[in-house]
């Protein structure tokens, strides 16, 4: 009961966004209680040599990890240890080993996941196949934008070269106007009203059509802050996983 109350109190203190200075001493108290609990178990059962020792129980691995990182983050100067401090959240998981009923449920869930390993492998394989298909069919297509083609600072010669090349770097670099910076500027893209991403265009019948004064070229980032694309296998796999889980899938379907 003491350990359970300590864990719950510790979780309450971790929810504080701006904890007072005295909470540092409370953290030391929590760490001391966890250490004392583990020392009692180690003295009674041994550390790791025999079959019934402390580290032979997988539930004690979590306790050992929590205590180890608690001392590392508090007493070892590692510079920026903000990432290591996130391991304090693992203290809440100590309730699993304290409550017998919860321990049984979590153990059953872990065994269920092991039984689903073949299903997971099949799912990853199918997603990988369709990700490769999407990679071949749609690579770079989500970067086609409608670009305003007549900037005020460009000369007629610059505009003629751009019309002839549609973005070939070797030719555009030879002009006085910086077309590379111009085509990457999102202010020159065509946006539909209320949309955060520029209108996607293309040659297919269902693709967006550029209005008068705009050219359809490959420029800028992909939609959804460059997170939605089929440019690499990993991004294509993520897009397929998004479709499978139906996580805002209609937005990807309508691109």
N, C-alpha and C positions, 0 to 999 in steps of 0.2 A: 504493500500500500504506500509506503514511503517513497519508493522509486516511482510509482505511478503518479503520485502528487508532484514529485519533483519534475517529471517530464512535462506534465500539463502546465505547471508554473513556468517552466523554461519556454514552452511554446508561446505563452502569453507575452513574455518579455521579448521574444523574437518578432512579434507583430508590431512592436513600437517603431514608428518611423523616425522619431527623434528622441531616443532614450536619454534620460539624464545620466550624469557622470557616475552616480553611485551604482548604476546597473552593471558596471564593470566588475565590482566586487561581488555582485550576485552571480555573474557568470563564473567567477572563480569558485564560488560555493557549489554551483551546479557541477562543474568539472571535478571538484573534489569528491562530491557524492558519487558520481559515476565511476571515478577511479577507485574509491573505497569498495563499491559493489564488485567491480572486476577483481580487485585484489582478494576479496573474500572467496570468490569463485576459484581463482588461481591457487590459493593456499589449500582449499578443500579438495580440488580435483587435479591440480597440476597444470602446467602450461600447455605443452604440446607433444609430450613423448608417448604416453600411453593412449589407449583407445577411448577413455572417458574424460580426457583432459579438456581444458578450456577451449583451445582452438580447434578441437575435433568436432565441436558443435557449430554448424554453420550460422546459427543465430547469434553466436558470440562474435562472429567476424564483424558484424555491424557495430557492436559495442566497442570492440578494439579499434575500429576505424574512426569512430566518433571521438574517442579519447585521444588517439594519436594526433588527429588533425587539430583538436582543441589545444594541445600543448604546442604544436608547431606554429599555429597562428598567433599564439599569445607570447611565446618566449623565444622564438627564432626569428631573427631579422632577415626576411626574404624580400624586402622591398615592397612591391605591390602584391599584397596577399588577398586582395578582394575576391579573387576566384576561389581561393582556399577557404575563405570564410563562408562561402555558400554551403560547404559541407556541414555547417551547423544545423541546416535543415534536416539532416539525417537523424538528429536527436529525436525528432517526432516519430520516426519509425521504430524507436525503441519500444513503443507501446505494443508493437506486434509480439515481441518476445515476453512481455509482461502479462498480457491478457491471454489466457489459454484458449478461449473460444476464437479470438481473432487470429491467433497463431495457427489454429487448425484450418480456418478458412483460407488464409494466405497460402498455407502449404498445399491445400487442394487446388488453388488457382495455379500455383507453380507447376504442379503435376499435370494440370490440364494443358498448360502451354507446351510442355514437353511432348504431350500426345499430338499437338497440332503442328509439330515440326515439319512433317511431310506436306501438310497443306500450305504452310508458309513457303516452303521451297517451291512448290508448284505455282503459287501466286507470284513470287518473285520472278520465276522463269517466264510466265505469261506476260507479266508487265515488261520484262526486258525485251521480249520479242516485239511487242507492240511499240515499245520505246524506240527500237531500232527502225521500225517501219516509219514512225513519225519523224525520226531524225532524217531519213532519206527523202521524205515527201515534203516536209515543212521547214527544213533548215533555212533560217534567215527570212522566212516569209513574214514573220510578225514584226519585222523592222521596216517594212515598206511604208513610207509616209508620204503625204501630200505636201510638197515643199513649194513655197512661193518663189518664183523663178526670176523675178525682175527687181533685185535690190536697188536702192537709190544710189549707192556709191560705186556700183560696177559700171564699167565702160561697155560700149557696144561690142567691142572685141572680146571682152571677158564673157559677155552673155552668149555670143556666138559660139565660143569654145565650149561653154557649158552645155549648150543645146546639142552640140555635136558629140560630146563625150558622156553626158549624164553621170558625171561623178568619177571619171577616171583620174586617179591621183597624179599620174605622171604628166598629164596634160594640164590639169588644174593648177599644179604647183608652178607651172611656167607663166601663169598669168599674174598680173599685179594685184588682183582682188583675191582675198583669202577665202576661197570657196570651202575649204575644209572646215574652217571655223563657222562659216555661214550655214552649212548643211547640218551641223551638229547643234545649232541654236534652236531650242524648242519654240522660241517665239516666232520662228518662220514656218512652223508646221500648221496644218489646218486641224482645228479642233471642233467637234460638234458641241453644241451648247449643253452644258452640264456634265461633260466628260472630262476625266482627268488625263486620259491618254489621247494622243493624236489619232486621227482617223486612219485606219489601215486600208491600203489600196492594193490593187493587183489587176491581173488580166482576166481572171475568171469572172463569170457572170454574177456571182454572188458576192464579189469583193466590193469594197467601197470605191466610189467614183470621185475623183478629184474635181473640184469646181474650176471654173475658168480662171486662168492665171496661176495654176499650180501644176507641178509635175510630180509623178509618182516615182520616187527613188528609194533606195535602201539607205537609211540614215537613222541616227539617234539610237535610243535604247529600246528594249522590248517593253511590252505592256506590263502593268502592275509593278512599276518601279524595277523593271528588268528581271522580275522573278518568273514570269511566264514566257517560256520560249521552248523551241525544239532545236536550239543551236548546238547543244552538246547532249551526250547520252544521259548525264545526270539530271539536267533540266527537263529533258523529255520524259525520263522516268518519273520525276516529280509531278509533271503535268498529267501523266497517265494515272498515277496514284490519286491525284486530285479528282480525276473523272471517276475512278472506281469508288471512292468514298463519297462522291456527290457533294464535295465541298465547294459550293458556289460554281458548280460545273457549267451552268448555263452561260456564265460570263465567258468562259473559255470557249464554249461551243459557238458563241456569237461573234468571236473575234474575226 
